Structure formats: structure tokens, C-alpha cells
Amino acid sequence: MKRAKRSAVWDHFNIVNLGKEVKCSLCNAVLKYNSSTSSLSYHLNTVHAAVLHGTSAPGQPKITATLGRRACDERRAEAITERICSMIERDLMPINTVDGAGFQDLIAFLEPGYNIPSRPSITSRLEARYEKKKSELKTKLATVTAVALTTDCWTALTTESYITVMCHYTDENWQLQSAVLITTNMSDRHTADNLADKLNDVVETWGLSVSDGFAAAGVSRAIVAAGRLVKHFHHSTIATKALEEKQQQMSLPPHRLIQSCKTRWNSVCDMFQRLVEQRWAVSAVLSDRSVTKLADARTLELRGTL
């Protein structure tokens, strides 16, 4: 009796006794057969596990691989491709990851029927994902009251200079959120004017409006006054020595005062934090007429500011 051998179990069984029984070619055991291969698979898994999980003949697939193999249809292939793009995006991996031999071996083991898209295809998908995320972020930023912009500049090992611009805002639940607006090459020097030009380009691209937060009433004057005070201590060895003595007398940390920098937005915060920390030592130096003249003390005082 002839039968279409669709299951991989038929590599190890032959039909005998007019189709009522089957004979195992590995151990000559005869089993009842009723049109189902369940008992045949059970026999192979329990009696011939070494054949199933060990080394098979050259060119012959293992029966477990054949039994468990499923076709990679178009829907599943699309889902795998989307997850590969997500992996590259979230883990900041290079696009040529898909060309790596190790990655291709992994995919071939996990999903033999899946064809990995080419690098240009993955690039196109990532660009489409970027445009979608950019549109979503623009919509979100249009609903917030205000955003704060920060920049970070660095030089790569290849001596190429880059800048990243980020925005920070609070959402409807008063949770702080941050997003990268752009990372791009910056060949110009990192001066305040060049950084301002780059920020203006980013603001225009994202449809934002910018105002100088430091220009608010009193803030700008306080920054100038604090900078003048710090400059006095940095340029006067007598004042610096007196400050060190006052710090020791008052058990304050022996920290130097910090001067703000126009190209570093957080340096203003650092300057005020250090002045607040050392306010009693600074006040003591300004009050000491053997160190600071009365006219200079009146000019340098930050009364009502710290």
C-alpha cells in the first residue's frame, strides 16, 4: 500500500500489514497505525531521542526541526523587519548590523524562512520612522506652554565637530520630558554667536518661538552682579586668601567661586549655587576693611539677591 509521506516521521517508518501497522526502521518495532502520526512521533521522542536531537545524516534535516518548522509568511516577515528597525533605533546600533555574519546566522537559526532586508531598505524604513516621530513630537510641542533648549557640543575621534540640541518641557501630568531635536555636524567654532545661529535654525525648523529667560526683570542684572563679584575674587590674591581663611574658620567647603560662561547655559546655575554655598564667607571678606575697601564692598554686594 502506497502513501504520500507528508510528515518527517516517515523517514523512520514503513507501512506494513496492508496499512494497519508501521515498522520502525531504527529498531524494527511494529506499531498500530490509524492514519495518525502521533504515536509514531511519541515512539521516536521516547525511544530514539539521540536520533532526533543528535547528528543526522548529511543533507537530512532533524525530525524535530522538520516537525516544528513553520512558514514565514508575509505578515510575520513584516513584524520581524519592524522589530529589527526598532532594535537599531532604540539601541543606537549601526545600520550595517543587518550585514553582519553573526546577525544573519542568528536570524537563520531563529527564522530560517525569513529574508533579511538590505541595508538601503532598512535605511528607508528608519527614515520613515524618524519623520513619523518628528511629526508626533511637533504636535506634542504645540500643546505645551514653554520649552527649554539645551545644547551639547563635542568632537569625535575623527576630529569632526557635532552639536546636539535638546528640548525639555513638562507634560499634562507635570512630568519632566526631554527630546532630541537634532544632532548634526558643526564645522564652525563653538562661539556664542555661532551657537545662537544654530539654535535659531533649529527653532525655525521645529516651529518654536524663543525668548531669553535671563532677560526677565532682575535676572540679567543679578547675573552681571554675580559675575562681577566672582571676577573680583579671581583677580585679587588678597581676597582669595581671605576667603580661604574665612572658609576654614566657618567650616565651609574649601571651594573656589565659579564664573559663568556664555556658551554653557548651566554655568549660571553653578555660579549662583556656589555663591549661596559660600555666602557667609564671601560676606565676611567684603565686611573686612583690611581686605576690601568700603567703596568696593558696596559695588560688589549682592544684597537681596542671594
DADAGI-V74201 format. One line per field, one symbol per residue. ss: DSSP state (H for helix, E for strand, L for the rest). psi: psi as a letter, one per 30 degrees, with the letter a starting at -180 (. if undefined). Layout:
BEGIN
ss->???
psi->???
END
This chain:
BEGIN
ss->LLLLLLLHHHHLEEEEHHHLEEEELLLLLEEELLLLLHHHHHHHHHHLHHHHHLLLLLLLLLHHHHHHLLLLLHHHHHHHHHHHHHHHHHLLLLHHHHHLHHHHHHHHHHLLLLLLLLHHHHHHHHHHHHHHHHHHHHHHHLLLLLLEEEEEEEELLLLLEEEEEEEEEELLLLLEEEEEEEEEELLLLLLHHHHHHHHHHHHHHHLLLLLLHHHLLLHHHHHHHHHHHHHHHHHLHHHHHHHHHHHHHLLLLLLLLLLLELLELHHHHHHHHHHHHLHHHHHHHHHLLLLLLHHHHHHHLLLLLL
psi->kkkjielffffglkklhhgfllkkfeggkklkkhgkgeeeeeeeeeeheeeefakllkfklkeeeeefklkjleeeeeeeeeeeeeeeeeghlkfgeffkeeeeeeeeeeifgkjklleeeeeeeeeeeeeeeeeeeeeeffflellkkllkklklfggkklkkklkklkafghkkkkkkekjlkjfllhleeeeeeeeeeeeeeghlkkkjffflkfeeeeeeeeeeeeeeeffjeeeeeeeeeeeeeghlkhkllkklkegjeffeeeeeeeeeegeeeeeeeffjffekleeeeeefkhkfe.
END
